[in-house]
Amino acid sequence: MPTYEPNCDNCFKCIPCKGTGVVKRTRMDRGKAYYVDETCPTCRGVGGKPGAGHHNHR
């Protein structure tokens, strides 16, 4: 089974992180909101998943 390759036509980007592997989470501290980058829980930081069919990973 091949791994995820962003340039392959048969590999799919992860929807929550849009293929980057990182999602922004909003945190609150003393009434102020700030953003923290976290590893995407859906793809575990990979950025997507391989689909069915022929893969041309070069």
N, C-alpha and C positions, 0 to 999 in steps of 0.2 A: 504494500500500500504506500503510495507516495505521500510526502508531506505537503503542506500548503505552500504554494508559490504564487505571489500576487500577479505575476505576468501570464499565468496559465489561464486559458479560456474555460477549463473545467474545474477550476477551484473557486470557492465562494468566499467573499469577504464576510466577516462577522458584522452583524447589524449594530449591536450596541457600541462598539468601538470604531466602526467604519474602517476596519482593516489595520488600525494602528497598534492594537494590542493594549491600549491604555484608555481608561475611562476617567472622566472628571467627576468627583464626588463633592457635594456641598457639605461643609462642616460649619457648625455654629460654635462660637466661643465668646462668651460674655456679650451676647447680642450682635456680634459681627459675623458675617458670613464670609468664608473663604473657600477656595477650591483646592482639592488635593487630587493629584494623579495617582490612580491605583491600577494594578494589573486587572485586565478584563476577566471577570469570573466566567464568562461564557466560553471564550476560546483559550483561557489561561495564558494570555499574552502572545499567542501565536499570530493572531490577526485574521484567521479564517479556518476553513476546512476543505479538504479535497473532495471533489464530487465524483460521480460515476463517469466512466468513459476513459478515452485515451488522454494521457497527460504528456505534454511536451515541455519538460522542465530542463532548460539549458542553463 
